[in-house]
Amino acid sequence: MAERKKKSFEENLTRLEEIVSLLEKGDAKLADSLALFEEGTKLVGQCGAMLDEAELKVVKLQKGPDGAPVETPFAEEE
């Protein structure tokens, strides 16, 4: 079984824009439109997860006593 390369946020966003454009044209058959919509919803979920992950990385950076950024361990909120 071939291993699939994980696509970047930008690649997913580009594909999502293509899907929106195709759906807005309204030329696709119903079955094709449903398949595009399903692919689009998966991409939205993947992009959301990527943004959440990036946000966690940014939150870990805090200013130290001298004003320089300091990476601190991320503690999950309860």
C-alpha positions as CSV (number, residue, x, y, z in Angstrom):
1,M,0.0,0.0,0.0
2,A,1.4,3.4,-1.0
3,E,2.0,5.9,1.7
4,R,0.1,9.2,1.1
5,K,2.0,12.4,1.7
6,K,0.3,14.8,4.1
7,K,-0.7,17.9,2.3
8,S,0.2,21.4,3.6
9,F,-2.4,23.9,4.8
10,E,-1.8,25.9,1.7
11,E,-2.3,22.9,-0.6
12,N,-5.6,22.0,1.2
13,L,-6.8,25.6,1.0
14,T,-6.0,25.8,-2.7
15,R,-8.0,22.6,-3.3
16,L,-10.8,23.9,-1.2
17,E,-11.0,27.1,-3.3
18,E,-11.1,24.9,-6.5
19,I,-14.0,23.0,-5.0
20,V,-15.9,26.1,-4.1
21,S,-15.4,27.5,-7.6
22,L,-16.6,24.2,-9.2
23,L,-19.7,24.1,-7.0
24,E,-20.5,27.8,-7.6
25,K,-20.5,27.1,-11.4
26,G,-23.3,24.6,-10.9
27,D,-22.2,22.6,-14.0
28,A,-21.5,19.3,-12.1
29,K,-23.9,16.5,-11.9
30,L,-25.6,15.9,-8.5
31,A,-23.4,12.9,-7.6
32,D,-20.2,14.8,-8.5
33,S,-21.4,17.9,-6.5
34,L,-22.0,15.7,-3.5
35,A,-18.5,14.1,-3.8
36,L,-17.0,17.6,-4.1
37,F,-19.0,18.8,-1.1
38,E,-17.8,15.8,0.9
39,E,-14.2,16.4,-0.1
40,G,-14.6,20.0,0.8
41,T,-15.9,19.3,4.3
42,K,-13.0,17.0,5.0
43,L,-10.6,19.7,3.9
44,V,-12.3,22.2,6.1
45,G,-11.8,19.8,9.1
46,Q,-8.2,19.2,8.2
47,C,-7.4,23.0,7.8
48,G,-9.1,23.6,11.1
49,A,-7.0,21.0,12.9
50,M,-3.9,22.5,11.3
51,L,-4.8,26.0,12.5
52,D,-5.5,24.6,16.0
53,E,-2.1,22.9,16.1
54,A,-0.4,26.1,15.0
55,E,-2.2,28.1,17.6
56,L,-1.0,25.7,20.3
57,K,2.6,26.2,19.2
58,V,2.2,30.0,19.2
59,V,0.6,30.0,22.7
60,K,3.7,28.2,24.0
61,L,5.9,31.2,23.3
62,Q,5.8,33.8,26.0
63,K,7.9,36.7,26.9
64,G,10.6,36.1,29.4
65,P,11.8,38.6,32.1
66,D,14.0,40.4,29.7
67,G,11.3,40.7,27.0
68,A,12.7,38.0,24.8
69,P,10.4,35.1,23.7
70,V,10.8,32.0,25.9
71,E,9.3,28.7,25.0
72,T,7.5,27.1,27.9
73,P,5.9,23.7,28.2
74,F,2.3,23.7,27.2
75,A,-0.1,22.8,30.1
76,E,-3.5,21.6,29.0
77,E,-6.4,23.5,30.6
78,E,-8.7,21.4,32.8
